[in-house]
Amino acid sequence: LGEEECTLHQLQGCLESLQSVTQNNDLALATTRSELLAVCSRLKESVLCVDEHMKHCFTATQRKVFNHVVAGARQFLLELCVRG
């Protein structure tokens, strides 16, 4: 990411994507393996988006705060979005 991408707008896009997955009950309503994989894929993309923004644009303190914001999504990825 270049400095021009360290904007509130860019971060907001990541967070809106994350929020759409977590607040639309997509996680709870995934009843088939393919639905779960689709939700997991979107969630993983959203978390990666936030992670990339944090890595390139945030101070250590900001990263600490935002790690709490995405902690639930990370936990879900670890628990339910693994093969097996």
C-alpha positions in Angstrom: 0.0 0.0 0.0 1.2 3.4 -0.8 0.7 6.4 1.4 -2.2 7.5 -0.8 -4.0 4.4 0.4 -3.7 5.2 4.1 -7.0 7.0 4.1 -10.0 6.7 6.3 -12.0 5.8 3.1 -9.8 2.8 2.4 -10.0 1.6 6.0 -13.8 2.2 6.0 -14.1 -0.1 3.0 -12.3 -2.9 4.9 -14.5 -2.4 8.0 -17.8 -2.3 6.0 -16.9 -5.6 4.3 -16.1 -7.1 7.7 -19.3 -5.7 9.2 -21.4 -7.0 6.4 -20.2 -10.6 7.0 -20.5 -10.4 10.8 -23.8 -8.5 11.1 -25.9 -10.1 8.4 -26.1 -13.4 10.2 -24.2 -15.0 7.2 -22.2 -16.9 9.8 -25.2 -18.3 11.6 -27.1 -19.0 8.4 -24.4 -21.0 6.7 -25.9 -24.5 6.7 -23.9 -26.2 4.0 -20.2 -26.6 3.5 -20.2 -24.4 0.4 -22.1 -21.6 2.2 -19.6 -21.8 5.1 -16.6 -21.7 2.7 -18.1 -18.7 1.0 -18.6 -16.8 4.3 -15.1 -17.8 5.5 -13.6 -16.6 2.2 -15.3 -13.2 2.5 -14.4 -13.0 6.2 -10.8 -13.9 5.5 -10.6 -11.2 2.8 -12.0 -8.6 5.1 -9.6 -9.4 7.9 -6.7 -9.4 5.5 -7.8 -6.0 4.2 -7.8 -4.6 7.8 -4.4 -6.3 8.5 -2.8 -4.8 5.4 -4.1 -1.4 6.3 -2.9 -1.7 9.9 0.6 -2.9 8.8 1.2 0.0 6.4 -0.7 2.8 8.0 -1.1 2.4 11.8 1.2 3.2 14.7 1.8 0.4 17.2 -0.9 1.8 19.5 -3.4 2.0 16.7 -2.6 -1.6 15.8 -3.2 -2.8 19.3 -6.6 -1.2 19.4 -7.7 -2.5 16.0 -6.5 -6.0 16.8 -9.3 -6.0 19.4 -11.7 -4.9 16.7 -11.0 -7.9 14.5 -10.3 -10.4 17.3 -13.8 -12.0 17.0 -13.4 -12.4 13.3 -10.0 -13.9 13.7 -11.3 -16.3 16.4 -14.1 -17.4 14.1 -11.6 -18.0 11.3 -9.5 -20.1 13.6 -12.4 -22.2 14.9 -14.7 -22.7 12.0 -12.8 -21.7 8.8 -10.3 -24.5 8.8 -10.5 -27.7 6.8 -11.2 -30.8 8.6 
